[in-house]
Amino acid sequence: MENREKEQRYELEIPVSDLNEANGLKPYGYQKLFAQVVDRHLECLELSVEHTMQYGLAWALISLSFEVEQPIRQVGKLFARTWYSQKKGPYFRREMELLTPDGETAVKGVNYSVLLDLEKRSIFRGKETPFFIAPPCEEYLMDASPSLKKFGEIIFEPTEERLVRGSYLDCLGHVNNCRYGEFSYDALSQEEQQAFSRIRRMDFYFHSELRRGDRFVMEKAYREDGGILLRGENRTKGDTAFWTSFSFAQEERR
């Protein structure tokens, strides 16, 4: 059966609350847009969480990447399309494109997700899913990976310790992925936050669940190329919960 997902378009609104003082869309604003599009799309395909949970499974995000061609700097309408593009092992890859009202590409996005066995809290590795998924449309928008690429020696410095509160949790009982964008944004300086008006790339890698009552420390480091790398270290479990990477265009000289 031909995959016709790319033909569907979704209209989106940018809320003013997701813009910062420099009129840059905060990182979790981009995450929320991707999530909104995918949720609406999976509902149309009968692959939403409500559907998969009937089989004891739920989609769990492993990584999320964005290439920003036109940083979002104001409220208004955007249009989006998305499609399932690849399956390797347990990883499902999905593309998303945000378009301006004129039809120009503003943002390209890719996520990798797995099906989580809700009873075992482990990745579902069956060759066949208990529900129908159309074959992938093998068109790729950007370079992306489900895991963080290796980097050279880098020194992380702690910025703050946080406690997982009940408001951070979603229906799966763990911290929702958009919250990681909030945590990462809060770990930046005011000057770094304002640089989101010229953001060029963002990558989020979700390694281990954060759950109610966990204490975690946000740590920050600077890459040689000028980018910023952050991680959330779960002190309760003794592991790394997530990584975030931000890259920015050079500031224009006046």
C-alpha positions as CSV (number, residue, x, y, z in Angstrom):
1,M,0.0,0.0,0.0
2,E,1.4,3.4,-1.0
3,N,2.2,5.8,1.9
4,R,0.3,9.1,1.2
5,E,1.0,10.8,4.4
6,K,2.9,13.7,2.8
7,E,-0.3,15.0,1.1
8,Q,-1.9,16.0,4.4
9,R,-1.4,19.6,5.6
10,Y,-2.0,20.9,9.1
11,E,-2.5,24.5,10.1
12,L,-0.8,25.7,13.3
13,E,-0.8,28.9,15.4
14,I,2.2,30.3,17.3
15,P,1.2,31.3,20.8
16,V,2.7,34.5,22.2
17,S,3.6,32.7,25.4
18,D,6.2,30.6,23.5
19,L,8.2,33.6,22.3
20,N,10.9,35.2,24.5
21,E,11.8,38.8,25.0
22,A,13.9,38.9,21.8
23,N,10.9,37.5,19.8
24,G,12.6,34.1,19.4
25,L,10.6,30.9,19.7
26,K,11.8,29.1,22.8
27,P,13.1,25.5,22.2
28,Y,10.1,23.8,23.7
29,G,7.9,26.0,21.4
30,Y,9.5,24.1,18.5
31,Q,9.0,20.8,20.4
32,K,5.3,21.6,21.0
33,L,4.7,22.3,17.3
34,F,6.2,19.0,16.3
35,A,4.2,17.1,19.0
36,Q,1.0,18.9,17.9
37,V,1.4,17.9,14.3
38,V,2.4,14.3,15.1
39,D,-0.5,13.8,17.6
40,R,-3.1,15.1,15.0
41,H,-1.5,13.0,12.3
42,L,-1.4,9.7,14.3
43,E,-5.0,10.3,15.3
44,C,-5.9,10.3,11.6
45,L,-4.0,7.1,11.1
46,E,-5.5,5.4,14.2
47,L,-2.0,5.1,15.6
48,S,-2.4,7.6,18.5
49,V,-1.5,6.7,22.1
50,E,-5.2,5.9,22.8
51,H,-5.1,3.3,20.1
52,T,-1.7,1.7,20.9
53,M,-2.5,1.5,24.6
54,Q,-5.2,-1.0,23.7
55,Y,-2.3,-3.3,22.9
56,G,-0.2,-2.4,26.0
57,L,2.1,-0.2,23.9
58,A,2.9,3.5,23.6
59,W,5.1,5.7,21.5
60,A,8.2,6.9,23.4
61,L,10.4,9.6,21.9
62,I,14.2,8.7,21.6
63,S,15.5,11.8,19.8
64,L,14.3,15.0,18.2
65,S,16.2,17.3,15.8
66,F,15.5,20.5,14.0
67,E,17.2,22.5,11.3
68,V,15.9,26.1,11.3
69,E,16.0,27.9,8.0
70,Q,13.8,30.8,9.1
71,P,13.7,31.2,12.9
72,I,10.2,31.8,14.2
73,R,10.0,35.3,15.6
74,Q,6.4,36.2,15.7
75,V,2.9,34.9,16.4
76,G,0.8,33.8,13.4
77,K,0.0,30.8,11.2
78,L,2.3,28.1,9.9
79,F,1.5,24.9,8.0
80,A,3.0,21.5,8.5
81,R,3.3,18.1,6.9
82,T,4.8,14.9,8.3
83,W,5.5,11.4,7.3
84,Y,6.9,8.1,8.5
85,S,10.2,7.6,6.6
86,Q,12.2,4.7,8.0
87,K,12.3,1.8,10.4
88,K,15.7,0.3,11.6
89,G,15.4,-2.2,14.4
90,P,13.0,-0.8,17.0
91,Y,13.5,2.8,15.8
92,F,10.8,4.5,13.8
93,R,11.9,7.7,12.0
94,R,9.5,10.5,11.2
95,E,10.0,13.7,9.2
96,M,8.2,17.1,9.7
97,E,8.3,20.3,7.7
98,L,7.0,23.6,8.9
99,L,6.0,26.0,6.1
100,T,5.3,29.7,6.0
101,P,1.9,30.9,4.6
102,D,3.8,31.5,1.3
103,G,4.9,27.9,1.2
104,E,8.5,28.4,2.1
105,T,10.3,26.0,4.4
106,A,10.8,27.5,7.8
107,V,11.9,24.4,9.8
108,K,12.8,20.8,9.1
109,G,12.4,18.2,11.8
110,V,13.1,14.6,12.5
111,N,12.2,12.4,15.4
112,Y,13.0,8.8,16.3
113,S,10.7,6.9,18.5
114,V,10.1,3.4,19.8
115,L,7.1,1.4,21.0
116,L,7.3,1.0,24.8
117,D,5.8,-2.1,26.4
118,L,3.9,-0.4,29.2
119,E,3.9,-3.5,31.5
120,K,7.6,-4.3,31.2
121,R,8.7,-0.6,30.8
122,S,11.0,-1.8,28.0
123,I,11.3,-1.4,24.2
124,F,9.0,-3.5,22.1
125,R,11.2,-5.5,19.8
126,G,8.7,-7.7,17.9
127,K,9.2,-7.9,14.1
128,E,5.5,-7.1,13.5
129,T,3.3,-4.6,15.4
130,P,-0.1,-5.8,16.5
131,F,-1.7,-2.9,14.5
132,F,-1.2,-1.8,10.9
133,I,1.5,0.7,9.9
134,A,1.8,1.6,6.3
135,P,5.3,1.2,4.6
136,P,7.6,4.1,5.1
137,C,7.9,6.9,2.5
138,E,11.7,7.0,2.2
139,E,12.2,10.8,1.8
140,Y,14.6,12.4,4.3
141,L,14.7,16.1,5.1
142,M,18.0,16.3,7.1
143,D,20.8,14.4,8.8
144,A,19.7,13.0,12.1
145,S,20.3,10.1,14.5
146,P,18.6,8.4,17.4
147,S,21.8,8.8,19.5
148,L,24.2,11.6,20.3
149,K,27.3,11.6,18.1
150,K,30.6,11.4,19.9
151,F,32.4,14.7,20.7
152,G,35.9,15.5,22.0
153,E,36.9,16.5,25.5
154,I,34.4,18.9,26.9
155,I,33.9,20.2,30.4
156,F,30.5,20.4,31.9
157,E,29.6,22.8,34.7
158,P,26.5,22.3,36.9
159,T,23.9,25.2,36.7
160,E,21.1,24.1,39.0
161,E,19.5,21.1,40.8
162,R,15.8,20.4,40.2
163,L,13.1,18.1,41.5
164,V,10.6,16.3,39.3
165,R,7.2,17.5,40.3
166,G,3.8,16.1,39.4
167,S,3.0,18.9,36.9
168,Y,5.9,17.7,34.7
169,L,4.4,14.2,34.2
170,D,2.3,13.0,31.2
171,C,-0.1,10.1,30.9
172,L,2.8,7.6,30.8
173,G,3.9,8.6,34.2
174,H,7.2,10.2,33.2
175,V,8.4,13.7,32.4
176,N,7.0,14.8,29.0
177,N,9.7,15.4,26.4
178,C,8.7,19.1,26.0
179,R,9.7,19.7,29.6
180,Y,13.3,18.8,28.7
181,G,13.3,21.8,26.4
182,E,12.1,24.0,29.3
183,F,14.8,22.6,31.6
184,S,17.5,23.2,29.0
185,Y,16.3,26.8,28.3
186,D,16.3,27.6,32.0
187,A,19.9,26.5,32.3
188,L,21.0,29.2,29.8
189,S,22.0,32.7,30.6
190,Q,19.7,35.5,29.5
191,E,22.0,36.4,26.6
192,E,22.0,32.8,25.4
193,Q,18.2,32.7,25.7
194,Q,17.9,35.7,23.5
195,A,20.0,34.0,20.8
196,F,17.0,31.9,19.9
197,S,16.0,34.6,17.5
198,R,18.9,33.2,15.4
199,I,18.8,29.5,16.3
200,R,19.9,27.2,13.5
201,R,19.9,23.7,14.9
202,M,18.5,21.8,18.0
203,D,19.0,18.2,19.0
204,F,17.3,16.4,21.9
205,Y,18.3,12.9,23.0
206,F,16.2,11.2,25.6
207,H,18.1,8.4,27.4
208,S,16.3,7.5,30.6
209,E,13.0,8.3,32.2
210,L,12.7,11.0,34.8
211,R,9.9,10.2,37.2
212,R,8.1,11.8,40.1
213,G,10.4,12.7,43.0
214,D,13.7,12.3,41.0
215,R,16.3,14.9,41.6
216,F,18.4,15.9,38.7
217,V,21.2,18.4,38.0
218,M,21.4,20.5,34.8
219,E,24.9,20.8,33.4
220,K,26.2,23.0,30.6
221,A,29.3,23.0,28.3
222,Y,30.4,25.0,25.3
223,R,31.5,23.3,22.0
224,E,34.5,24.5,19.9
225,D,32.1,25.5,17.2
226,G,30.3,27.9,19.5
227,G,27.3,25.6,20.2
228,I,26.0,24.8,23.6
229,L,25.6,21.3,25.0
230,L,23.5,20.5,28.1
231,R,22.6,17.3,30.0
232,G,20.3,16.4,32.8
233,E,22.0,14.1,35.3
234,N,19.6,12.1,37.4
235,R,21.0,12.0,40.9
236,T,18.3,9.7,42.1
237,K,19.0,6.9,39.6
238,G,22.6,7.8,38.9
239,D,22.4,8.1,35.2
240,T,22.0,10.7,32.4
241,A,18.4,11.4,31.6
242,F,18.8,13.5,28.5
243,W,21.2,15.6,26.3
244,T,20.4,18.8,24.4
245,S,22.5,20.6,21.8
246,F,21.9,24.1,20.4
247,S,23.7,25.8,17.5
248,F,23.2,29.4,16.5
249,A,24.0,31.6,13.5
250,Q,26.6,34.3,14.0
251,E,25.2,37.5,15.3
252,E,24.9,40.2,12.7
253,R,27.2,43.2,13.1
254,R,25.7,46.6,12.9
